[in-house]
Amino acid sequence: MQPDSGKPVLSYSRVFPAVIEDYKLQFNDVVEINIKTTDPLLNEMFDIGGSNRGFGMMGGVMAGGDIFYMTGYTLDNEGKIELPVLGEINLAGFTVEQAKVEIEKKMKGIVVGDEDLFVRIRLGGIRYSALGEFNRPGKYTILQNRLTIFEAIANAGDMNVLANRGNVLLIRQYPEGSKSFRINLNSDKIMDTEFYYLRPNDMIYVEPMKVRELGTGVNLLQTMQLLISVITVGVLIYTTSTR
């Protein structure tokens, strides 16, 4: 809190329109599905609001695992899930809203009247991996519908001082396979791209800067200090041995 210097209190950059696309489900995605009807028997078969669901989620959290591992539905290699009564349903290529409509269509064959049916489906969190020069590298699950790349980095403890923020590798999963992209996080143009928001199963790999090649120190100053220490010890040993 300094005295007024005459400079503007705030400065603004241009507005970056949100690049938000409807994510389409693919293999290895995990979805949470809730189905409620007026039929107690159907509710029990779908385990709607059952105690097993609550205990399973709590156990997963306490064990440090994925909260939806036991309670969600994972799309197999063909993009299918298997639900009680309904059997296999292919959800690959569907948005979450389209998947909801597809399940409602299947349910109408066993439930009379739209007023007796409630279906909710959502992604079981956003899973991503943070590798390389992170303070806390690892695999994470964020229970949100959307996650920016900066939020993902913050969740992994931010990048360390060796991180090359101008050349980050992002590996993204597509139905036909995986693709890799190079991203410059030093540029605000990242907010104009499709990579500003992470997708499920993204992998972020951060390489070290070239300074690491100059020695074992974290930066050039520490490397020079290490070299000076080694030279000093060598001079002392040489001086002592020649006396």
N, C-alpha and C positions, 0 to 999 in steps of 0.2 A: 504494500500500500504506500506508494510514493506520491509526492506532490505532483500536481498537474504539469506535464511537460509540453503541452500543446499538441501532442499527437492524438490521432483518433482513438477513442476508447475501444472501438471494435473495428475489425476489418473482415470483409466477406469475400469469399471466392465465388465463382459462378455456381449456379445450381446444376447439380448432376441428376437428371431424371433417373428414377429407380429402374434398373434393368431386371425385372422380375418375370420369370417365365414359369408356366405351369409345369411342374416337374412330373415326368412320366415314370411310373414304376418299372423296375427291371429286376432281374435275378439278384438275389442276395439282399434285397431290401427287406426290412421288417416292418410290418404294419400292425397297428392295434385295431381290433374290430370289436365293437360292442353291438349286440343285437338284443332288443327287448320286445317282447310280445305280451299279450294278455293271457297266454297259455303258460301256466306254471311248469308244465312238463317240458315244453320247449325251452323255457328259460333255464331250467336245470340242465338240459342237455348242452346248451351253449355256455353254461356256467356264468350266467349274467349276474354280476354283483356277488358271486359266490365267495365263500371264505378262502377257498383255495387260491383264488386270484390274488387276494390281498396278502396272504402269507407268502406266496411265491415271489411277489414283487419285493416284499420286505426282506426276504431271505437273500434275493439277488443283490440288493443294495448293501446289506451287511457283509456279504462275501466279497464285495468290491467288483461284482460282475455287472453285466448288462441288465438293466431293469426290465427289459421286454424279452429277454432271452427265453424265459419259460412261459410267458403269458401272451406274447405276440405270435404272429404268423410270418414265417420267412418264405419269400418267393424262391422256389427251387430253380434249377438250371433252365427249365422251360417256362419260368415265370408264373408257375401255378402255386396255389395254396390249397390246403384241404381243410374244410370246415365240417363240423358234425352235421349230420342229416343232409347237407347240401352236397357233400363230396368235393371233388376237385373243381377249382375255378381258376381260369387263366386271367391274371390281372396285368400281365406285362404290356407296356405301352399305354396303360390307362393313367389318367390323372387321378388324384385322390377322390375328387367329386365323381368322376366317371366310374371308379371302382365301387363307390357307394351305390350308384344307380344299378350297376350290374348285380350286386348282392341283393338289392331290393327286388330285382326281377326274379332272382332265384327263390327268394323267400315268399313271393306272392303265390307260388305253387302250393305252399303248405299253410299260409295264413290268409284268412278271409278278411278283406277290408283293409284299406290303407291306414285307417285310424288305429288299427291294432298292431302296427309295426313301427319300430324305431331302429334305424341303422346309423351307426357312426363309425367312420374309419379315418385314421390319421397315421402319419408316419410315426414309427416308434423311435423318435429322436433322430438326430443327424450324427452319424458315425464318421469319424475321420482320423487319420494318422498324422502325427507331427514328428518328423525325423530330421536328424542332422543337428544344426547349431541352435537348438532350443534349450532353455533352462530346465524344462521338464518334458523331454521328448516322450512320446508314448501314443497309445490309442485312446481316443476319448469318445464319449457319447453325450451330446447336448440335447436336452429335452426342450427343443424349440422347433417351430415350423420353418424358421429362416435363421441363417447364421452367416454373418459377414466373415471374410477372411481375417480381418483384424480382431474380431471377437474370438475366432479360433486360435489365433496366435496368442492373444492375451490369456486364454484358458490354459495354454501350454507353458505359461510362465514367461512369455515374451522370448524374443531371440537374444542370444548372448552377444558380447561385443565383437566376436569373430564373424558373425553372420553376414553374408553377402545379400543384403536386402534388395539389391538391384537385379538379381538374377535367380529368382526362386523357381524351383521346379514344382509344378502341380500336375499330378497324375489323376486323371478322371476316368471313371468307368462309363462305358456306353454299351448298348445292346450288342454291337458288333465287336466289341473289345475295348481295350484301354488306350487312351491317348495322353501324351505328355505335352505340357505347355510351359513356356518360360514367361515369368511375370516380373515386372519391375514395381516393387512396392514403394519405391521412392517417388513415383509419379502419381499425382492425383487422378490421372486418367484411368486408373484401375477401377474407379467408381463408375466409369462409362462402359465397362465390359461385363460379360457374363460370368467372369471369375470373381467378381466382388462378393457374390453369395456362394457359399459352398454347397455342394450336393452330397447326398449320402455316399459314403465310402471313398471320398476324396483323400488323396495322400499329398501332404506338403513336405517337400524335402528342401532344406536350406543348406547350401554349401558354405564352406568357410571362405573368407577373403584370402587374397594372395599373401597377406602378411604372415600367415601361418607358415608359408614356405621359407621365410627368412630365419626361422629359429623356433625354439620351443617356448618362447614367451607368448603371452596373450597378445601383445602388440610389439611394435618395433622398439619402443623404449625399454620394455622389459627384456627383450632379446639382447639389446646393447648392454644393459646392466648385467645380464648373465655372462656375456662375453668378457666384459671388463673384470668381473669377479674371477672367471677362469684364468684370464691373462695374469691377474694379480697373484693368484695362487701359484701359477707357473713360474713367475719371476721370483717369488719368495723361495720356492723349492730350488730353483737354479742358483740363487744367491747363497743359500745355505750350503748347497753341495760343493760350491767352488771355494769356500773359505777353508 
